Amino acid sequence: MTDELANVTHKKDLGFAKVYLANNGIIEVYFADKAIIDKRECKEINDVIGEYCNYTKALILMVAGEETVIEAGGREFSASPEGMRYTIADAIVFNSMAHRLIVNFYLKFNKPPMPSKAFVNVEDARKWLLTFKK
């Protein structure tokens, strides 16, 4: 995993993704390499996010694994009111041109209702998310 978290209060391994709650309040989701993510997996991640933020709202960081695929159902759910119910803002870190195309498509076509932005590194994504911290 890129940029291993040192200050984690909670960690859950779902197989297709690892979900962390960091001391800075950001919930970080690291997708497994070659994972195929659809609506079911997105709902499972969302359930963990809800647990970690006590069913309120949180800052969310998602990091794509090598060759991770987010299916249309997963993108649609993630941008829906149900998929964003625990989100203040979300940052998406990608690592390939294919991911860049998918993330840009997601941001333009699915139009998530909360602030969402793509990044090429985790540190910049965290800095941006922390600008939304109360």
DRENPA-3360 file (N, C-alpha, C; in nm, 2 decimals, always signed):
BEGIN
1 = MTDELANV = +0.08/-0.12/+0.00/+0.00/+0.00/+0.00/+0.09/+0.12/+0.00 ~ +0.05/+0.22/-0.07/+0.12/+0.35/-0.08/+0.10/+0.43/+0.04 ~ +0.20/+0.49/+0.09/+0.19/+0.59/+0.20/+0.11/+0.53/+0.32 ~ +0.17/+0.43/+0.38/+0.11/+0.36/+0.49/+0.07/+0.45/+0.60 ~ -0.04/+0.44/+0.66/-0.09/+0.53/+0.77/-0.02/+0.49/+0.90 ~ +0.03/+0.59/+0.97/+0.10/+0.56/+1.10/+0.00/+0.58/+1.21 ~ -0.09/+0.68/+1.20/-0.18/+0.71/+1.31/-0.33/+0.67/+1.28 ~ -0.35/+0.54/+1.29/-0.48/+0.49/+1.26/-0.55/+0.44/+1.39;
9 = THKKDLGF = -0.68/+0.48/+1.40/-0.76/+0.44/+1.51/-0.84/+0.32/+1.48 ~ -0.88/+0.30/+1.36/-0.96/+0.18/+1.32/-0.91/+0.14/+1.18 ~ -0.92/+0.00/+1.16/-0.88/-0.05/+1.03/-0.97/-0.18/+1.00 ~ -1.02/-0.18/+0.88/-1.10/-0.30/+0.84/-1.05/-0.35/+0.70 ~ -1.02/-0.47/+0.69/-0.98/-0.53/+0.56/-1.10/-0.60/+0.50 ~ -1.15/-0.55/+0.39/-1.27/-0.61/+0.32/-1.23/-0.71/+0.21 ~ -1.10/-0.73/+0.19/-1.05/-0.81/+0.09/-1.03/-0.73/-0.04 ~ -1.13/-0.67/-0.09/-1.12/-0.58/-0.21/-1.07/-0.44/-0.18;
17 = AKVYLANN = -1.07/-0.41/-0.05/-1.03/-0.27/+0.00/-1.00/-0.28/+0.15 ~ -0.91/-0.19/+0.19/-0.89/-0.17/+0.33/-0.94/-0.03/+0.37 ~ -1.01/-0.02/+0.48/-1.07/+0.11/+0.52/-1.00/+0.15/+0.65 ~ -0.95/+0.27/+0.66/-0.88/+0.32/+0.78/-0.95/+0.45/+0.83 ~ -0.95/+0.46/+0.96/-0.99/+0.59/+1.02/-0.86/+0.64/+1.08 ~ -0.81/+0.76/+1.03/-0.69/+0.82/+1.08/-0.72/+0.92/+1.19 ~ -0.62/+0.95/+1.27/-0.63/+1.04/+1.38/-0.67/+1.18/+1.33 ~ -0.64/+1.21/+1.20/-0.68/+1.35/+1.15/-0.82/+1.35/+1.11;
25 = GIIEVYFA = -0.90/+1.24/+1.13/-1.04/+1.24/+1.10/-1.07/+1.20/+0.95 ~ -0.97/+1.18/+0.87/-1.00/+1.13/+0.73/-1.02/+0.98/+0.73 ~ -1.12/+0.94/+0.66/-1.14/+0.79/+0.64/-1.08/+0.76/+0.50 ~ -0.98/+0.67/+0.50/-0.91/+0.64/+0.38/-0.94/+0.50/+0.34 ~ -0.97/+0.49/+0.21/-1.00/+0.36/+0.15/-0.90/+0.33/+0.04 ~ -0.82/+0.22/+0.06/-0.72/+0.17/-0.03/-0.77/+0.05/-0.10 ~ -0.80/+0.06/-0.23/-0.85/-0.05/-0.31/-0.74/-0.15/-0.34 ~ -0.77/-0.28/-0.34/-0.67/-0.38/-0.37/-0.64/-0.38/-0.52;
33 = DKAIIDKR = -0.52/-0.42/-0.55/-0.48/-0.43/-0.69/-0.58/-0.53/-0.76 ~ -0.61/-0.50/-0.88/-0.70/-0.58/-0.97/-0.84/-0.61/-0.91 ~ -0.88/-0.53/-0.82/-1.01/-0.54/-0.76/-1.12/-0.49/-0.86 ~ -1.23/-0.56/-0.86/-1.34/-0.51/-0.94/-1.45/-0.47/-0.85 ~ -1.48/-0.34/-0.85/-1.57/-0.28/-0.75/-1.70/-0.24/-0.82 ~ -1.81/-0.29/-0.77/-1.94/-0.26/-0.82/-2.03/-0.21/-0.70 ~ -2.16/-0.20/-0.72/-2.25/-0.14/-0.62/-2.24/-0.21/-0.49 ~ -2.23/-0.35/-0.49/-2.23/-0.42/-0.36/-2.10/-0.38/-0.28;
41 = ECKEINDV = -1.99/-0.38/-0.35/-1.86/-0.34/-0.28/-1.87/-0.20/-0.23 ~ -1.93/-0.11/-0.31/-1.94/+0.03/-0.26/-2.03/+0.05/-0.14 ~ -2.14/-0.03/-0.14/-2.23/-0.03/-0.02/-2.15/-0.08/+0.10 ~ -2.08/-0.19/+0.08/-2.00/-0.24/+0.20/-1.90/-0.14/+0.25 ~ -1.83/-0.07/+0.16/-1.74/+0.03/+0.21/-1.82/+0.15/+0.28 ~ -1.93/+0.18/+0.22/-2.01/+0.29/+0.28/-2.06/+0.25/+0.42 ~ -2.09/+0.13/+0.44/-2.13/+0.08/+0.57/-2.02/+0.10/+0.67 ~ -1.90/+0.07/+0.63/-1.78/+0.08/+0.72/-1.76/+0.23/+0.75;
49 = IGEYCNYT = -1.77/+0.31/+0.65/-1.75/+0.46/+0.66/-1.85/+0.51/+0.77 ~ -1.98/+0.47/+0.75/-2.08/+0.51/+0.85/-2.05/+0.47/+0.99 ~ -2.00/+0.35/+1.01/-1.96/+0.30/+1.14/-1.85/+0.40/+1.20 ~ -1.75/+0.42/+1.11/-1.63/+0.50/+1.16/-1.66/+0.65/+1.19 ~ -1.76/+0.70/+1.12/-1.80/+0.84/+1.15/-1.92/+0.86/+1.24 ~ -1.96/+0.75/+1.30/-2.08/+0.75/+1.39/-2.21/+0.79/+1.31 ~ -2.21/+0.76/+1.18/-2.33/+0.78/+1.10/-2.36/+0.93/+1.08 ~ -2.25/+1.01/+1.08/-2.26/+1.15/+1.05/-2.19/+1.17/+0.92;
57 = KALILMVA = -2.10/+1.27/+0.91/-2.03/+1.29/+0.78/-1.88/+1.30/+0.81 ~ -1.81/+1.26/+0.71/-1.66/+1.26/+0.72/-1.59/+1.30/+0.59 ~ -1.46/+1.32/+0.60/-1.38/+1.34/+0.49/-1.33/+1.21/+0.44 ~ -1.34/+1.18/+0.31/-1.31/+1.05/+0.25/-1.20/+1.06/+0.15 ~ -1.10/+0.97/+0.16/-0.99/+0.96/+0.07/-1.00/+0.82/+0.01 ~ -1.00/+0.81/-0.13/-1.00/+0.68/-0.19/-0.88/+0.67/-0.28 ~ -0.81/+0.56/-0.27/-0.68/+0.54/-0.34/-0.70/+0.41/-0.43 ~ -0.69/+0.43/-0.56/-0.70/+0.32/-0.65/-0.58/+0.23/-0.64;
65 = GEETVIEA = -0.61/+0.10/-0.65/-0.50/+0.00/-0.66/-0.46/-0.02/-0.80 ~ -0.35/-0.09/-0.83/-0.31/-0.12/-0.96/-0.42/-0.20/-1.03 ~ -0.46/-0.15/-1.15/-0.56/-0.21/-1.23/-0.70/-0.23/-1.16 ~ -0.73/-0.15/-1.06/-0.86/-0.15/-1.00/-0.96/-0.10/-1.10 ~ -1.08/-0.17/-1.10/-1.19/-0.14/-1.19/-1.31/-0.10/-1.11 ~ -1.37/+0.02/-1.14/-1.49/+0.06/-1.07/-1.60/+0.05/-1.18 ~ -1.69/-0.05/-1.16/-1.80/-0.07/-1.26/-1.90/+0.05/-1.25 ~ -1.98/+0.06/-1.36/-2.08/+0.16/-1.37/-2.17/+0.17/-1.24;
73 = GGREFSAS = -2.22/+0.05/-1.20/-2.30/+0.05/-1.08/-2.24/+0.11/-0.95 ~ -2.11/+0.08/-0.94/-2.03/+0.14/-0.83/-2.02/+0.29/-0.84 ~ -1.99/+0.34/-0.96/-1.98/+0.48/-0.98/-2.12/+0.55/-0.95 ~ -2.22/+0.49/-1.00/-2.36/+0.55/-0.98/-2.39/+0.55/-0.84 ~ -2.37/+0.44/-0.76/-2.40/+0.44/-0.62/-2.31/+0.54/-0.55 ~ -2.18/+0.55/-0.58/-2.09/+0.64/-0.51/-2.13/+0.79/-0.52 ~ -2.19/+0.82/-0.63/-2.23/+0.96/-0.66/-2.38/+0.99/-0.61 ~ -2.45/+0.89/-0.57/-2.59/+0.90/-0.53/-2.60/+0.96/-0.39;
81 = PEGMRYTI = -2.72/+1.01/-0.36/-2.74/+1.06/-0.22/-2.71/+0.96/-0.11 ~ -2.75/+0.83/-0.14/-2.72/+0.72/-0.05/-2.57/+0.70/-0.03 ~ -2.50/+0.70/-0.15/-2.36/+0.67/-0.15/-2.28/+0.79/-0.08 ~ -2.33/+0.91/-0.09/-2.26/+1.03/-0.03/-2.32/+1.07/+0.10 ~ -2.40/+0.99/+0.16/-2.47/+1.03/+0.29/-2.37/+1.06/+0.40 ~ -2.25/+1.00/+0.40/-2.15/+1.02/+0.51/-2.04/+1.11/+0.46 ~ -2.05/+1.18/+0.35/-1.94/+1.25/+0.29/-1.95/+1.40/+0.30 ~ -1.85/+1.46/+0.36/-1.83/+1.61/+0.35/-1.77/+1.64/+0.22;
89 = ADAIVFNS = -1.66/+1.57/+0.19/-1.58/+1.59/+0.06/-1.51/+1.46/+0.04 ~ -1.48/+1.43/-0.09/-1.40/+1.31/-0.11/-1.29/+1.34/-0.22 ~ -1.18/+1.28/-0.19/-1.06/+1.29/-0.28/-1.03/+1.15/-0.34 ~ -1.00/+1.15/-0.46/-0.97/+1.02/-0.53/-0.83/+1.03/-0.59 ~ -0.75/+0.94/-0.54/-0.61/+0.93/-0.59/-0.60/+0.82/-0.69 ~ -0.55/+0.85/-0.81/-0.53/+0.75/-0.92/-0.39/+0.74/-0.95 ~ -0.35/+0.63/-1.02/-0.21/+0.60/-1.05/-0.19/+0.56/-1.20 ~ -0.29/+0.58/-1.28/-0.26/+0.55/-1.42/-0.35/+0.63/-1.51;
97 = MAHRLIVN = -0.32/+0.64/-1.64/-0.40/+0.71/-1.74/-0.54/+0.66/-1.75 ~ -0.55/+0.53/-1.74/-0.69/+0.47/-1.74/-0.77/+0.52/-1.62 ~ -0.71/+0.52/-1.51/-0.78/+0.57/-1.39/-0.82/+0.72/-1.40 ~ -0.73/+0.79/-1.46/-0.75/+0.94/-1.48/-0.88/+0.95/-1.57 ~ -0.89/+0.88/-1.67/-1.01/+0.88/-1.76/-1.13/+0.85/-1.69 ~ -1.13/+0.74/-1.61/-1.25/+0.70/-1.54/-1.29/+0.80/-1.43 ~ -1.19/+0.85/-1.36/-1.22/+0.95/-1.25/-1.28/+1.08/-1.32 ~ -1.22/+1.12/-1.42/-1.27/+1.24/-1.49/-1.41/+1.22/-1.54;
105 = FYLKFNKP = -1.44/+1.10/-1.60/-1.57/+1.06/-1.64/-1.67/+1.06/-1.52 ~ -1.63/+1.00/-1.41/-1.71/+1.00/-1.29/-1.75/+1.14/-1.24 ~ -1.64/+1.23/-1.24/-1.67/+1.36/-1.19/-1.76/+1.44/-1.28 ~ -1.75/+1.42/-1.41/-1.82/+1.50/-1.51/-1.96/+1.44/-1.54 ~ -1.97/+1.31/-1.54/-2.09/+1.24/-1.58/-2.18/+1.21/-1.46 ~ -2.12/+1.15/-1.36/-2.20/+1.11/-1.24/-2.22/+1.23/-1.15 ~ -2.14/+1.33/-1.15/-2.16/+1.46/-1.08/-2.19/+1.44/-0.93 ~ -2.09/+1.39/-0.85/-2.12/+1.37/-0.71/-2.17/+1.50/-0.65;
113 = PMPSKAFV = -2.27/+1.50/-0.56/-2.32/+1.62/-0.50/-2.23/+1.69/-0.40 ~ -2.13/+1.62/-0.35/-2.04/+1.68/-0.25/-1.91/+1.72/-0.32 ~ -1.83/+1.81/-0.26/-1.70/+1.84/-0.33/-1.62/+1.71/-0.35 ~ -1.57/+1.69/-0.47/-1.49/+1.58/-0.51/-1.38/+1.62/-0.60 ~ -1.26/+1.57/-0.58/-1.15/+1.61/-0.66/-1.06/+1.49/-0.68 ~ -0.99/+1.49/-0.80/-0.89/+1.39/-0.83/-0.75/+1.44/-0.80 ~ -0.66/+1.35/-0.76/-0.52/+1.38/-0.73/-0.43/+1.26/-0.77 ~ -0.30/+1.30/-0.79/-0.21/+1.20/-0.83/-0.12/+1.15/-0.71;
121 = NVEDARKW = -0.14/+1.22/-0.59/-0.07/+1.17/-0.47/-0.16/+1.19/-0.35 ~ -0.13/+1.10/-0.25/-0.21/+1.10/-0.12/-0.19/+1.23/-0.04 ~ -0.07/+1.28/-0.03/-0.05/+1.40/+0.05/-0.13/+1.52/+0.01 ~ -0.13/+1.54/-0.12/-0.21/+1.66/-0.18/-0.36/+1.64/-0.15 ~ -0.40/+1.51/-0.17/-0.54/+1.48/-0.14/-0.58/+1.51/+0.01 ~ -0.49/+1.46/+0.10/-0.52/+1.49/+0.24/-0.52/+1.64/+0.27 ~ -0.43/+1.71/+0.22/-0.42/+1.86/+0.24/-0.55/+1.92/+0.19 ~ -0.60/+1.88/+0.08/-0.72/+1.94/+0.02/-0.84/+1.90/+0.11;
129 = LLTFKK = -0.85/+1.78/+0.15/-0.96/+1.73/+0.24/-0.96/+1.81/+0.37 ~ -0.85/+1.83/+0.43/-0.84/+1.90/+0.56/-0.88/+2.04/+0.55 ~ -0.90/+2.10/+0.43/-0.95/+2.24/+0.42/-1.10/+2.24/+0.45 ~ -1.16/+2.12/+0.45/-1.31/+2.11/+0.48/-1.33/+2.07/+0.63 ~ -1.23/+2.05/+0.71/-1.24/+2.01/+0.85/-1.29/+2.13/+0.93 ~ -1.39/+2.10/+1.01/-1.45/+2.20/+1.10/-1.36/+2.24/+1.21;
% end
